[in-house]
């Protein structure tokens, strides 16, 4: 083929220009240490955007998940329910604290947590006298869960929800922002997310006292004293003022980035939706997804190729793609964990077996996307 073609990434950072102005402001005012005006402003702006009362800027979405579990008292001996089709960071810090996960399958309508499987898990827990300490609901690839189905199941049993909105910032469920449905919600600002601070996260809640408590714990749990005094152990989890400046500039462009990613999805859909054996991740009428990643399934019995065949073909043209997340109940580290299917169907396992994530960045050029489509069309043909 001659010269190696330029790399097409799955989801690369997309700067807008004002990031450097906010960073320069941090340097000019010498607010380069953790905390500072950008951190406080970023928290206010994210809380207002999500429609919650309070937010806490942290070093990662994983840190936010960990603090949420600590504040809810989830620890050694606790049991919690969690979406199986997710990235491991949704639950790793909770498991590391000694809690035991029970995994819940997806539903085909949204690829997210199945209400049918969740009810079955609660029924068994009730019969065994083992009420979970929390339910971790994940909004996969930017797609909201069916909150009107899931939240009442948990609330009726007095079980709090942690909403993992790491991938779904800006997505809507019946007009309401994701991240605002759980007792705690959180976003991720990792480098590949729809907006980024390089690395970072945000914990969200309407419980302002809990966010204040999280703020205390995330800054090493330092007591109010003229010296460094600690009555309990905390964490070093706060976001720096420099990175918060990047986040503020990124947040200003979030709606534009959503529009750009949805346009990427539409070009894929127009080019490929008529191909037998190809099905895109659905968007139920109650949802508006940010289309963080364009995802689809490939039926090898129809197409004659697998998702891994396509990934290999794309890689030959220097195009990054991936399978969908390997479900947690199929991970070796959780091989003994309990798992509740969506009725008789193991939806999340099937989605993993056939699923594919395509390059979806808001800065993906039309020519790069044409190269992806050309390669896909060629192997599927």
N, C-alpha and C positions, 0 to 999 in steps of 0.2 A: 504493500500500500504506500510505500515511500516514507515520508516524514511522519513521525508519531503525531496524531491529532491531539489538540489541546484537551486537557482533562475537563470532563463535565462532571460536576459534583452533585451529590444527592441533594444537599441543602446547605449552601455556603452562606456566611454572613453577608449582609447587604447594608452597607453604610449609606447614610443620606447626606452627609456633609456637615450638619450641625454638631455631630458628636465631638469633633475636634475643638469646637468653640467651647463646649461645656468642660471638656478635659483641660483646655488651656485656662479656663476660669479657675478650675481647681488648683492648677499649678500657680497661677498668678496670685491667688489668695493663700497659697501654701496649705490648702486643705487636701493634702495627699495621703494623710493617715486615714485609718478607718473612721467612719462616720463623718458628719459634716453637712452643710446645707443641701447638697445634691441628694444625699441619702434621705433626708427628711422630706424634701420635695418629691422625690421619686415615690416614697411611701404614700404620701397624700394623693398623688396623681394616679397611682395604681388602684388605691382604694376607691377613689371617685370613679375611675373607669369601670371597675368591676361592680360597683354599686354596693360596696360593703362599708362598714363603719371604720375599719382599721386594717392596716397592713404593716408588715415587717420585712425589710430588705435583708436578705441573707446571702451567704456565699454559694448556695446551690439549692435546687429544688429538693435534693436529697436531705439537706439540713432542715428544710421546712417540714418534710415528712417526718423526720425524727422528732422535731420539737412538737409537732401535732400529737404524735403518739405519747410523748412524755407528759404533755398537758392533760391528756385523756387518761393517764394512769395505766397505759398498756405496757406491761413488763413481763418478767418471768412468770410463767404459769398462765398468762392470758392467752385467749384464743381470739383471732380476728379473721373476718372474711375479706377476700381480696379478689379482684378480677384476675383471671389467669392469663389472659392475653394482654400482656403489658411488658414494659421494661423492668428489670429487677430492682431498680432504684425505688419503685413504688412501695416496696415492702422490705428490702434488705435491712434498713436501719431498725425496723420494728422487730424483725426476726433476730437481729444481733442483740437486742435487748432481752431476748429470751422468750418472746411471744411465739405462738404456734399459728401458722397460716392455714386456712382452709380455702381452697380455690373454687371460684365460681366461673362457669362457662360463659361464653358470649351468646347473643341472639343473632340470627342472620339479618334481621332488619336494620341493625345499626353497627354490628360487629362488637358491641359493648356488652356490659354485664346483663345476663339473662334474668329477668324477673322470675321466670319459672324455676330456674336453678336456685336463685336466692331464696325463694319461698321454701323449697325442699330442704335447703341447708338449715334454715331457721326452724322448720318443723322437727328435724332430727335433733337440733340443739336443744329445743324445748323439751323433747322427750327424754333427753339425756341430762337435763339440768345444767347445761353448759352454755349459757348465753354469751355470745361474743362481746368483746370489749368495744369493738368498732367494726365498721365496714368501709374498706377502701375501694371507692368507685373510680375507675379510670376512664377518662375521655380519650379514646384511642385515635391517634393520627389527626387530631383536631375535631373529631366528631363527638358531639355531646351524647351522653347516655339518655335514656328515656326517664327523666327525673320524676315525672308524675307517677310512674310505676314503681320505681325503686325507692325513692325517699319515704313514701308512706309505709312501705314494708318495714323499714328500719325504725321510723318514728313510732309506729304502733307498738313496738317492742322496747322502746326506750334505748335504742342503740344509736350512738352518734355516727355520723358519716364524715369521713375524710375524703374530700373530692380532689383527686389527682388531675388537675387541669394543666399539667406541665406542657402538654402538646396542643392545648386548645385555647390559648389566650386569644380573645377576640371572637370566638365562636359563640353562637346564640342557641338557647333552648327556649322556644316560644317567646322570643324577644328579649330574654334575660341572659346576661353574660355568664358563661361558665366560670367556675371558680367561686361563685357566690352561693352555691346550693348546700354545701356541706357545713357542718359545725365549724370545720376548718377546710379551706381550699388552698391550693398552692399552684404557682406558675414556675416554670424553669426559663432561665435566660442563657442556657448553654449556647455554644457557638453555632449550632445547627438549628436553633429554634426560630420561630417566625420573627421575633425580635431578640436581640442578644446584648448582654453586657460582657461578653467574652465567657464569663462563668458567673452564675448567680441565680437567685430564686426569690420568690416573694410568698410569705405566708399571709393568708387572708382570713378574716373572721368578723362577724358582727359583735362578738364578745370582746369588747375593748380591754377588759381586765385580763383576759387570757393572752391577748397580744402584748400587753404590758409585762405580763409574767414571762412570756417568751422572749421579750426584749432583754429582760434581766438575765435569764438563763443563757442567752446567746452571747452575752458580753462577760463571760466567765463568772457569772453569779456573784458579782462583787457587792458586798454590803455597803450601805450608806455609813461610811466611817472615814475619818481623816487619814487612815492608812489602808493598805490592801487587806481586807478582812473577808473571809468566806465562811458562811455558815452551812453551805452546801456546794456541791460541784456543779459547774456549768460548762459551757462550750464556747469555743472561739468561732462563731458562725456569722459574724456581721459582714455586710458588703462594704467595700471601700467607697469613699467619696468619688474617686476617679471613675470607677466602674459605674457608679450610680449616674454620673454625668452622661456616660454613653447610653445608659438605659433611658434617661429622660428624652434624649434626642430620638432614640429608636421608638419610644412610645408615641411621640408626635406623628410618626409615619405609619402606625400600626394598621389603620384602616386602608391605607394605600397598599401596604404589603399584602393584606388579605385579598384585596381586589386583584393584585398581580398573581398571587398563587391560584386563585380561583380561575383566572384566565389561562394559566398553564394547564390546569385540570381540563378546562373546556376544550383546549386544542387537542389534548390527548383523547378526550372522549369523542370529539368529532372525527378524529382520524381512525379510531380503533373500535368504537362501540359496536359497529356492525360486524366485527370479526367473530365468527363462531367460536365458542369456548372461552371468550374473554368477558369478564364481568367486573365492573368497577365497584368500589366501595359505595354502598348506597347513601343517599342523603334523605332521611325521612322528612316529611313535610313539616314536622315540628322543630326542625333543626336548620341552622345555617352554619356550616362548618367553615373553618378558616382554610381548609385544604392544605394544612401544613405539609403533608406528603400526599401525592397522588398514589393511591394503592388500588390494586386489582387482583383478581384471581385468574389463573390459567388452568383450564381443564385439559390435562394431557390426553385424555381419551378422545377429545375432539380435535385439539390442535396438533397432536403428535409430538409436542415438545413440553418439557417441564419448566417450572419457574427457574430452576437452576441452569437449564440449557440457555434460557434467555439471559440470565445474569452473566453467564460465560460469554455469550455472543456480544453483549454490551461491553464487557470488560475488554474484549479484543479491540474495540474502538475507543478505549480509554474513557468509558462512561461508567460512572458509579451507580450501582443499584443494589438492592438488598431484598432478602425474603422479609415477610412480616415477622414481628416478634415471635420467638419460640415461646409457646405458653409455659407458664411457671410449673404447671403440673407435669410437664414433660422434661423439666430440667433435672439433671442428675442430683443436684443439691437438695431437691424437694421430692425425691422419688417415693418417699413414704407419706407424703402429705395427702390429705383427703381432698377429693375433687367432686364437684356436682355438675353433671352435664345438663345441657338444655334438652330435657326429656331423654329420648333415646339417641340423640344426635350429639356427637362431640364436635361442636361448631368451631371452637378455637383451634383444635387440632387440624381440622380440615382447612381452615383459613391459612394456618402455618404451612401446611403441605403444598398448597397451591398459590399462596399469596406472593405478591411482588410489589416493591416500592420503587417508583421511578423518580428521576431527578425532578425536583419541584421548587427550586429556589425562586424567590421573587426577582432575582437578577439573572435568571436563565434566559439567554438570548433566543430569539426565534430560530436562528440558524442552528444553535445547539439542540434545541428541541426537535427541529426537523431531522437532525442526525439520529436522535433517539428513536423517533417515529419510523424513520427509514430502516433502521436496524431491526426494530420490532416487527415491522411489516414484512421485512424480508424473511425472518426466521418463522413467522407465523404463516406466511404464504406457503 
